[in-house]
């Protein structure tokens, strides 16, 4: 972040000053759905979609493991209108990942297709018979109506990456106090405070620890545990995660080799969750001990 990029009173500046940890802050989501919509987005972007699509999208987003975002290609004017609308669906777990896309001729066709989705199958990882997306996608939040930090810092990051990745602007991912926020699919990796170099390294499977909020399909405690053990267990080599929760305590076993103990605590320094919001203390997962399991 540069001093000139956002105001010193912005949520991202104040959160950085408060030292709130990024690790473990990613939303817990297994399925990401993106609906192309180049028009203006409101604070709640799904309500900005055409009415029939909006109803179906909001219903899907009510599932605890599914999030639905509005998408637009970089550089599209807010006045542009699509004659055919793309919808992306992406799933991630430790065992497999996939992304697919379908282009629709009408908004009613989009709504009908969304309503017909097998939610149980999706969250279990059953792939759709749509066109596969073979390359990683980068979605960057630029939802300025939701938060000014995303408008300023998200769009700057989009500009920096225009020639280097399969890139889409998206609506609110969650956690704009860590702007710019980035979602990399199909891996489900969410970054915060990321530069263009950070994003490109993450796409190659080598994210910088200081920018990792977490793999979204993992529980936040497991997200934080993975980041804590990156010195011993490289990001791309994680194969199994076992989680035991007891109240505010968590034990996470990674690859059946590394054991991490964490506690959910209130971060001592308040900061606003959004620009113009009131400072507040949020909980985070902190590592209390970690090490190799002794046979």
C-alpha positions as CSV (number, residue, x, y, z in Angstrom):
1,X,0.0,0.0,0.0
2,X,1.2,3.5,-0.7
3,X,0.4,6.6,1.3
4,X,-1.2,8.1,-1.8
5,X,-3.4,5.2,-2.7
6,X,-6.1,5.6,-0.1
7,X,-6.9,7.9,2.8
8,X,-5.1,7.3,6.1
9,X,-8.6,6.9,7.6
10,X,-9.7,4.2,5.1
11,X,-10.6,0.8,6.5
12,X,-7.6,-0.9,4.8
13,X,-5.1,1.7,6.2
14,X,-6.6,1.4,9.7
15,X,-6.7,-2.4,9.6
16,X,-3.0,-2.5,8.5
17,X,-2.2,-0.1,11.3
18,X,-4.1,-2.3,13.8
19,X,-2.1,-5.3,12.7
20,X,-5.1,-7.6,12.2
21,X,-3.8,-10.9,10.8
22,X,-4.8,-11.9,7.3
23,X,-4.4,-15.7,7.8
24,X,-7.7,-17.3,8.5
25,X,-9.8,-14.4,7.3
26,X,-11.0,-15.9,4.0
27,X,-14.8,-16.7,3.9
28,X,-15.5,-20.4,4.2
29,X,-16.8,-21.2,0.6
30,X,-16.5,-24.3,-1.6
31,X,-18.4,-23.1,-4.7
32,X,-17.9,-19.7,-6.3
33,X,-20.4,-18.6,-9.0
34,X,-19.7,-15.5,-11.2
35,X,-22.4,-13.9,-13.3
36,X,-21.3,-11.4,-16.0
37,X,-22.8,-8.0,-15.4
38,X,-21.0,-5.0,-16.8
39,X,-23.5,-2.4,-15.6
40,X,-23.2,-0.6,-12.3
41,X,-23.1,-2.6,-9.1
42,X,-24.8,-1.3,-5.9
43,X,-23.5,-2.1,-2.3
44,X,-25.3,-5.4,-2.6
45,X,-24.3,-6.3,-6.1
46,X,-26.7,-9.2,-6.7
47,X,-29.6,-6.8,-6.4
48,X,-28.2,-4.9,-9.4
49,X,-28.6,-7.9,-11.7
50,X,-31.8,-8.2,-13.8
51,X,-34.7,-9.1,-11.6
52,X,-35.1,-12.7,-12.6
53,X,-31.4,-13.4,-12.3
54,X,-31.1,-11.5,-9.0
55,X,-33.7,-13.6,-7.3
56,X,-32.1,-16.9,-8.4
57,X,-28.6,-15.7,-7.5
58,X,-29.6,-14.5,-4.0
59,X,-31.2,-17.8,-3.3
60,X,-28.1,-19.7,-4.3
61,X,-25.9,-17.4,-2.2
62,X,-27.9,-18.1,0.9
63,X,-26.2,-21.6,1.0
64,X,-23.4,-21.5,3.6
65,X,-20.8,-23.0,1.2
66,X,-21.8,-21.0,-2.0
67,X,-21.0,-17.4,-2.9
68,X,-22.3,-15.6,-6.0
69,X,-20.5,-12.6,-7.4
70,X,-21.1,-10.1,-10.2
71,X,-18.3,-10.0,-12.8
72,X,-17.2,-7.7,-15.6
73,X,-14.3,-7.7,-18.0
74,X,-11.7,-5.0,-17.2
75,X,-12.2,-1.9,-19.2
76,X,-15.9,-2.4,-19.9
77,X,-17.9,0.8,-19.6
78,X,-20.5,0.9,-17.0
79,X,-23.0,1.7,-19.8
80,X,-22.2,-1.4,-21.7
81,X,-24.8,-4.1,-21.9
82,X,-24.2,-7.8,-22.8
83,X,-26.3,-9.5,-25.4
84,X,-25.1,-12.8,-24.2
85,X,-24.1,-13.3,-20.5
86,X,-21.4,-15.7,-19.2
87,X,-21.8,-17.6,-16.0
88,X,-18.8,-19.3,-14.3
89,X,-18.9,-21.9,-11.6
90,X,-15.9,-23.1,-9.7
91,X,-15.4,-25.7,-7.0
92,X,-12.3,-26.5,-4.9
93,X,-11.4,-29.1,-2.3
94,X,-8.1,-30.7,-1.3
95,X,-8.8,-33.6,-3.6
96,X,-9.9,-31.9,-6.8
97,X,-10.8,-28.5,-8.3
98,X,-12.6,-27.4,-11.4
99,X,-14.0,-24.4,-13.2
100,X,-16.6,-24.3,-16.0
101,X,-18.4,-21.6,-18.0
102,X,-21.5,-21.3,-20.0
103,X,-22.8,-18.4,-22.2
104,X,-26.5,-17.7,-22.2
105,X,-28.7,-16.0,-24.8
106,X,-31.2,-14.5,-22.4
107,X,-31.5,-13.5,-18.8
108,X,-34.4,-15.9,-18.3
109,X,-32.2,-18.7,-19.6
110,X,-29.6,-17.7,-16.9
111,X,-32.2,-17.7,-14.2
112,X,-33.7,-21.1,-15.3
113,X,-30.2,-22.6,-15.3
114,X,-29.4,-21.3,-11.9
115,X,-32.6,-22.6,-10.4
116,X,-31.9,-26.0,-11.9
117,X,-28.5,-26.4,-10.2
118,X,-28.1,-29.4,-7.9
119,X,-26.8,-27.5,-4.8
120,X,-25.9,-30.7,-3.0
121,X,-24.0,-32.1,-6.0
122,X,-22.2,-28.8,-6.4
123,X,-21.0,-28.6,-2.8
124,X,-19.9,-32.2,-3.0
125,X,-17.8,-31.4,-6.1
126,X,-19.9,-32.9,-8.9
127,X,-18.7,-31.2,-12.0
128,X,-21.2,-29.6,-14.4
129,X,-21.4,-30.5,-18.1
130,X,-20.4,-27.0,-19.1
131,X,-17.3,-25.8,-21.0
132,X,-14.2,-26.3,-18.9
133,X,-12.0,-23.4,-18.0
134,X,-8.5,-24.8,-18.3
135,X,-6.5,-21.8,-17.0
136,X,-6.5,-20.2,-13.6
137,X,-8.8,-17.2,-13.3
138,X,-8.1,-14.1,-11.2
139,X,-11.1,-12.2,-9.8
140,X,-10.4,-8.8,-8.1
141,X,-12.9,-6.9,-6.1
142,X,-13.6,-3.4,-7.5
143,X,-17.0,-2.9,-5.9
144,X,-16.6,0.7,-5.0
145,X,-20.3,1.1,-3.9
146,X,-19.5,-1.4,-1.2
147,X,-16.2,0.0,-0.1
148,X,-13.9,2.8,-1.4
149,X,-10.7,0.8,-0.8
150,X,-11.8,-1.8,-3.4
151,X,-12.6,0.9,-5.9
152,X,-9.2,2.6,-5.5
153,X,-6.8,-0.3,-4.8
154,X,-8.7,-3.0,-6.7
155,X,-8.9,-1.1,-9.9
156,X,-5.2,-0.2,-9.7
157,X,-4.3,-3.9,-9.3
158,X,-6.5,-4.7,-12.3
159,X,-4.6,-2.2,-14.4
160,X,-1.3,-3.6,-13.3
161,X,-2.4,-7.1,-14.3
162,X,-4.2,-6.5,-17.6
163,X,-1.7,-8.2,-19.8
164,X,-0.8,-11.1,-17.5
165,X,-3.8,-13.2,-16.5
166,X,-7.4,-14.3,-17.2
167,X,-8.8,-11.4,-15.2
168,X,-12.2,-10.3,-14.1
169,X,-13.4,-7.5,-11.9
170,X,-15.8,-8.8,-9.3
171,X,-18.2,-7.7,-6.6
172,X,-17.6,-8.1,-2.8
173,X,-15.5,-11.2,-2.0
174,X,-15.5,-10.4,1.7
175,X,-12.9,-8.5,3.9
176,X,-12.4,-5.3,1.9
177,X,-10.4,-4.0,4.9
178,X,-7.6,-6.1,3.3
179,X,-8.0,-4.5,-0.1
180,X,-7.0,-5.2,-2.7
181,X,-8.7,-8.6,-2.3
182,X,-8.2,-11.3,-4.9
183,X,-9.8,-14.7,-5.5
184,X,-7.8,-17.2,-7.6
185,X,-9.8,-20.0,-9.1
186,X,-10.2,-22.9,-9.2
187,X,-7.8,-23.1,-6.2
188,X,-10.1,-21.0,-4.0
189,X,-7.2,-19.0,-2.7
190,X,-8.0,-15.6,-1.4
191,X,-5.3,-12.9,-1.0
192,X,-5.2,-9.5,0.7
193,X,-2.9,-6.5,0.4
194,X,-1.6,-8.1,-2.8
195,X,0.6,-6.6,-5.5
196,X,0.6,-7.7,-9.2
197,X,3.7,-9.8,-8.5
198,X,2.0,-11.4,-5.5
199,X,-1.0,-12.4,-7.7
200,X,1.2,-13.8,-10.5
201,X,3.3,-15.9,-8.0
202,X,0.1,-17.2,-6.4
203,X,-1.3,-18.2,-9.8
204,X,1.9,-20.3,-10.2
205,X,1.2,-22.0,-6.8
206,X,3.7,-20.0,-4.8
207,X,1.8,-17.3,-2.9
208,X,3.6,-15.0,-0.5
209,X,2.7,-16.0,3.1
210,X,2.1,-12.3,4.1
211,X,-0.7,-12.0,1.5
212,X,-2.6,-15.2,2.1
213,X,-6.0,-15.0,3.8
214,X,-6.7,-18.7,3.1
215,X,-8.0,-21.3,0.8
216,X,-11.7,-20.6,1.0
217,X,-12.8,-24.3,1.2
218,X,-10.9,-24.7,4.5
219,X,-12.3,-23.8,7.9
220,X,-10.7,-20.5,9.0
221,X,-8.6,-22.3,11.7
222,X,-7.2,-24.6,9.1
223,X,-6.5,-21.6,6.8
224,X,-4.4,-20.0,9.6
225,X,-2.7,-23.3,10.4
226,X,-1.6,-23.8,6.8
227,X,-0.1,-20.3,6.6
228,X,1.7,-20.9,10.0
229,X,3.4,-24.1,8.6
230,X,4.5,-22.8,5.2
231,X,8.1,-22.9,6.3
232,X,7.9,-26.6,6.8
233,X,5.1,-27.5,4.3
234,X,5.1,-25.7,1.0
235,X,1.7,-24.4,-0.1
236,X,1.3,-26.8,-3.1
237,X,2.1,-29.9,-1.0
238,X,-0.9,-29.8,1.3
239,X,-2.8,-33.1,0.8
240,X,-4.8,-33.7,4.0
241,X,-6.3,-31.6,6.7
242,X,-7.9,-32.9,9.9
243,X,-9.6,-30.4,12.2
244,X,-10.9,-30.8,15.7
245,X,-12.8,-27.9,17.3
246,X,-13.5,-27.6,21.0
247,X,-15.1,-24.2,21.7
248,X,-12.5,-21.5,21.0
249,X,-9.7,-24.1,20.6
250,X,-8.7,-25.9,17.4
251,X,-6.3,-28.6,16.6
252,X,-5.3,-28.9,12.9
253,X,-3.3,-31.8,11.5
254,X,-1.7,-31.2,8.1
255,X,-0.6,-34.1,5.9
256,X,-0.8,-36.3,9.1
257,X,2.6,-35.0,10.0
258,X,2.3,-31.5,11.4
259,X,0.0,-30.6,14.3
260,X,-1.0,-27.0,14.9
261,X,-2.9,-25.8,18.0
262,X,-4.9,-22.5,17.7
263,X,-7.1,-20.3,19.8
264,X,-9.8,-18.0,18.6
265,X,-9.2,-14.7,20.3
266,X,-10.4,-11.1,20.1
267,X,-7.9,-9.0,18.3
268,X,-6.8,-6.3,20.8
269,X,-6.7,-3.4,18.4
270,X,-10.0,-2.2,16.8
271,X,-10.4,-1.1,13.2
272,X,-13.4,-0.6,10.9
273,X,-14.7,-3.4,8.8
274,X,-15.6,-0.9,6.0
275,X,-14.7,2.7,5.2
276,X,-16.9,5.1,7.2
277,X,-17.6,2.2,9.7
278,X,-17.1,2.3,13.4
279,X,-13.9,0.7,14.7
280,X,-14.5,-2.8,16.1
281,X,-12.6,-5.7,17.5
282,X,-12.9,-8.9,15.5
283,X,-11.9,-12.5,16.4
284,X,-9.0,-14.3,14.7
285,X,-7.3,-17.6,15.0
286,X,-3.8,-17.4,16.6
287,X,-1.4,-20.3,16.7
288,X,-0.5,-21.3,20.3
289,X,1.9,-24.2,19.4
290,X,2.9,-26.2,16.4
291,X,5.3,-29.0,15.6
292,X,5.9,-32.4,14.0
293,X,3.9,-35.3,15.3
294,X,6.2,-37.8,17.1
295,X,5.2,-41.4,16.3
